[in-house]
């Protein structure tokens, strides 16, 4: 007899979960776990909703049975559970609780005649910070949950550089306001052709000149925007700003191309390809003059919706670039179906090109692979003439890096263009 036959499907009650945590927060150190079933929609679509319901009931029963001191389990979403741990001795013990839950769910679940392997992502947090109310603690747990999803792990450990105890809530609020107020800036870095292309290519890079904190690095605010959902309006702003700028550059009719970085979240948003088409029309830019850069994880880890969107963008005439190639879990089998025109070799390989035979061989393999699939290949992180010469000899199509030009504000870019065009005349 399955859990669903013994008991009804556990109801979704997020409010009760929050209320329970809130009451316990007032009494003692308390922790929460948020457990999300990976690819649950795909399970429903493949095996049917009845199997999905049985699976939810079995997972709930397992979570109730896990030996965690003074714990209460709630179903807080269609594929998500919340666990409240009262009388927590030490917040560091939460990672042990996450590990125990992950190991418990590692064992296959029998649904009828099927043995189903379930993978979960887990986030966790506690009220160890006296300033945190239940909403802040839940948000912290959700951020760690998202990080586990991004890294493809069951959970992340806060002592592995993933600590968010000092999460900057003020910066999050300021980022949203900065996007709405158009306070961010785009900088542009040239991609120089090694094949005498007449078109000038640039990558648009977001920068945040903060009034009191100075220039905030995208390394800091891009992950923040991904965690909070601000990446969607940020992407829209970057797309429109890049196309507007390019349409106003001197001699625009002579041929420019601009690349904009696109998040997977944007690709999974309904109507994103229509947004791109509309932006091209508004600024009078030809689709072939726009490149959208997406990290390779979008092709490997994400669902069919993101890849479908890439195909729609490709059909518009927009170029698709695989960014940071080689830094993820590359799988050669997906190359044959990629709607990509360009492959960008990450700087981590290029920076050791001159002193590492292994990196040189890897770069040559990437260049040959890209050309085999009719992609142009860009190498990032060029810092000197020697690296430039070696890559040119290896058949690389474009190079990008500080040796050629640093990312420039639009004002400096226009000056750079005037000098470049004089040299070309």
N, C-alpha and C positions, 0 to 999 in steps of 0.2 A: 504494500500500500504506500503510495507516494504522499508527500507532505500536503499536496493539494487535495488529495482524497481524504486525508485525516482532518485537515483544517481548510478553511476558506482562504482564498488568495489574500495575503496581508494587504490591508488598505494603505493608501498613500496618506500620510499625515505629517507633513512637514511642520505644521504649526505645533503639534504636540511634542515633536522632537525639540523644537526651539524653546518651548515652554518648560520642558523638563530640564534642559541645560541651563536655562536662565535661573530657575529655582535653585539648582545645585550650585551655580556660580556664587550665589549669595552666602552659601554655607561653607564651602571648602574648595581646595584646589581640584579642578575638574577638567577632564580632557574629552575631546570628541574625535571620532573617526568618521570620515565620509568615504564610502565604498561604492565605486562605479563599475558596472559590468562592461567590459570592452566588447564592442561590436554587437550589442544586444539587438539593434535594429536588423542587422544582417541575419542574426539567429531567427528572429521572427519571420523575416522574408523568406528564409531558406526552409525552415521546418514548420512554420505556421504559428499562429498566436496561442494555440492550445499548448504546444510544447513550450513556448516562451513563458506562459503562465505557470506551468509545472516547474520550470527552471527557477523562476522567481521564488516560488514557495519553498523549493528545496534549499536555495541559497539562504533565504531568511531563516529556515530551520537550523542550518549549519551555523549561522552567525549567532543565533540564540544559544546554541550548544557550546560555543567556544568558551574556554575557561579563562574569562577575564573578570577580575574581581569587581563585584558590584556594577555590572554593566547592564544597560537597557538598549534594545535594538528597535529601530523604527525603519519603515520604508518611507523615504522622503521624496521619491520620484519614480518614474516608470522603470528605470534601471539603476536606481541609486538607493543606498541605505545609509542611515546614520546610527552611530553607536555612541552612547554617553557613558563615560567612565568616571564614576564619583570616587571621592576619597583617594585621589591620585597622590602618591607619595612624592614622585619626581616627574616633571614634564618629559625628561629624557626617556622615561619608560614607554612613552607613546610609540616610539619607533619599534620597540619590542612587541607591542600590541599589534602594530601594523604588520610586522613580520609573521606573527602567529595567525592572523586572519588570512594573509596571503598563502601561507603554507596549508592551512585548512582547506582553502578553495583550489589548491593545486590538484587535489585528488579528483578524478573524473566523477561526474554526477550521472547516475543512471536514470534516464527518462524513458519509460517503456522498454523497448529493446535497444535503445541507443545509449552509448556511453559518451557523454558530452564533456569536453575539456573547456573549462571556463577560465578566462583571464580577467583580472580586475586591476583597477588603479585605485590607490588609497591616498587620501590626504588626512592630515591630523593637526591638531592645535590644542592649546589649553588656555586657561585664564590666569596663567602665571604672571602676565603683565597686568598690574592693578588697573590700568587705564582701559583695558579691553572689556567691552560688553559682549553679549552673546553674538551679535551681528559681526563684530570685528573678528572674533575667534572663528566663527563659521567662514568668514571671508578668507582668513589666513589658511584654514584647512583646504578651502577650494583652490587657492593659489598653488599649494603644494600638490593637490590633485592634478591640476592642469600641468604642472611641471613634470609629474610622473607620466602623464599622457605624452607630453612632448618628447621625453627621453625614452619612451617605450618600456618603462619599468613598472613594477607593481607599486612601488613607493620610492620616495627619495629620502635620504637621511639629512637632517638639518646641519650636521657637522661636515657635510661634503660640499660646502660652498653654497648650499641652498637655503641657508637660514634667512627667514623673513621676520625675525622677531622685531627688528627695527624697521619694518616696512614703512615707507614714506607715504602716508595717506595724503599729506599736504601736496606732495609732488604730483600724485595722481590727479587731484583736483585741479592743480595748476596746469597740467598737461591738457586736460579736456578744455579748459578755458583758452589755453594758447592756440589750440587747433581752431576753436570757434572764432577767435579774434584774429586769426591769420598772423600770429606772432612768430611762427616757425619760418625758417628760411631754407631754400634749396641751394646747395652747392653743386657744382658740376665738375666732373673729372673726365678728361678726354680718353677715348680708346683709340689708339693710333693703329692704322692699318699697315701691315707689312706687305700688302699686295697692291699698293698705289691706288686705293679706292678714292674716288673723287668726293665721296660723301664724308663729312666729319661726324664722328660718333661720340656721344657723351653719356655718362651715367649720372643721373640725378640722385643726390644724397641729402637726406633731411638733416638739418641742424637746428638746435634750440638755443638761441641767445637769451638766457634768463636774466631778468633785471637784477637780481641779487646774488645768484649762484654762478653767474658767468655762463660760458658756453657749455651746455650739457651735452655729453656725448650720446650718439644714437645707441651705443652699447648699453647705456643706462635706460633711455626712455623708450626704445623700441620693444624690449621685453616687457616693460611696464604696460605699454599700449596693448600688447598681445594678451597679457593677463587680465586686463580690465575691459577689453572690448573696444578700446579707443583706436585700435588698429584700423578699423573700418573707416571712420571719418578721416583718420590720418592718411590712409591710402588714397581716398577720394581727393583730399587736398593736394597730395603730392602729384597725382595724375594731372589734375587741372593746372596746377602751378607749372609743371614741367612743360606741358603743351603750350600754355600761354607764353612762357618765356621763349621757347623755341620759335614761335610764330613772330616774335618781335626782334629776334637777333638780326644784326646787319647782314644783308645779302641772303635772307632766309630762302629765297628762291633758288640759291645755288646748291642747296642740299645739306641738310643736317638730319641726324637721327638721335633720339634721346631714349635712354633706358630707365625704367621706373621699377623699383622693387615692389613686388606684390606678395602679400601674405596668403597663406592657405585659407585663412578665415574669410578673406575677401572672395576668393575663388568659390567658396561654398555658399556665399551669399546669393540669394535669388536675384536675378537681374543684373549681375555684375558685368556680363558681356555687353548688355544694353547701355550700362553706365559708361563703359569705355567707348562704345560707338558714338554715344551722345557727346562725350568730351572731345572726340576727334572732330565731330561736326561743328561744335561750338567754336573751336579755335582754328578751324580750317586746315588741319594737319592730315596728311595722307596716312593711312593705316600702316603702310610699309616703312614709315619714318618713326614708328613707335616700337620699342622692344619692351616686353614685360619679363622681368627676371624673377624666377621662382626657385627656391632651394630644392635640391633633388628629393628631399623627403616628401614633397608634395606629390611626386609621381609614385613613390614607393609606399609610404605609410598611410596616406589619406584615402578616403573613399572615392567611389566612382564619380561623385558629383564634382569634385575639384578637377579631375582629369577631363570630364565632359565639358566643363567650362573652358578649359585650355583649348580643346578642339574648336569650340565656338569662336574663341578669340582668334585662333589660327585662321578660321574660315573668313574672318573679317579682313585678313591681310596683315594682321599684327604679327611681329616676330616674337617667338618664345625662346627664352634663354634659361639654361639650367645653371644656377648659381652655386658656388661653393662645391663644385663637383669633386668627389673623392673623399669628402669629409664625413659622409654618412655611411649607411650600410648599402653601398652600391650593389645593384643586382643587374647583371648584363641582360637578363631575359626581358626586362621591361623596355629596353632600348628600341626594339623593333616596332613598338606601338606609340612611341613618344611623338607628340606634335611639336617637336623642338627644332629650332634653326641654329642654335648657338649653344656651345658648352664652355663654361668658364672654369678654368683650373684654379683652385684655391691657392692663396699666397703661401700657405703652410708648406706646399711642395716646392714652390718657386724659390723661396728664401734659402733653401739648402741645395739648390741646383748645382752650384759650382763646387761644392765639397762633398756631395753625396751621389755616388753612382746609382744607388737604388732609386733616389728621387728622380734622377735624370731618366732612368729607364721607365719609371712610372709615368712621367710627363710625356715621353714619346709614345707610350701605349695609349694615353688619353687623347693625344693629338691624332694618332692613327685611327682610334675608335670613333672620334667625332667625325673625321673625314669619311670614314667608311659608311657612316649614316648621314652623309650630306650635311653635316653641321660645320659651321665656322667655329674656330677655337680661339678663345681669349685667355691669355695668361695674366693674372693679377699679381701685384706686389713687385714690380720691376724697380730695383733700386740702383742699378749701375749699368754701365755700357757692356760689361762682360756678359751679364745675364741677358741683356737685349740681344747681343750677337748670337749667343748660343740658341736662344729661342727662335730667332730668325732662321738659323741653320736647320732647326728641327721641323720647320714647316708650320709654325704657329701663324695664325692669320692676323690677330690683333694683340696688342700689349697695352697694359694699363699699370700705372704706378707713379710714385713720387719722382722717379728719375726723369720722367717725361713731363709731368705736371701734377701738382697737388690739387685736391678739390678746391674750387674757387667760387667765391660769391658771384652773383650774376654781373655785378659791376666790373669785377676783375676779369671775368670771362670775356666780356665784350672787348676789353682792352687786349686780352690774349688773342681773340679772333682777328682783330685788326692787324696785330703784328704777324700772326700766322699767315693771313691772306696776303700781306705785303711780301713775305718771303716766298710765297707760292707764285706770285705774279712774275 
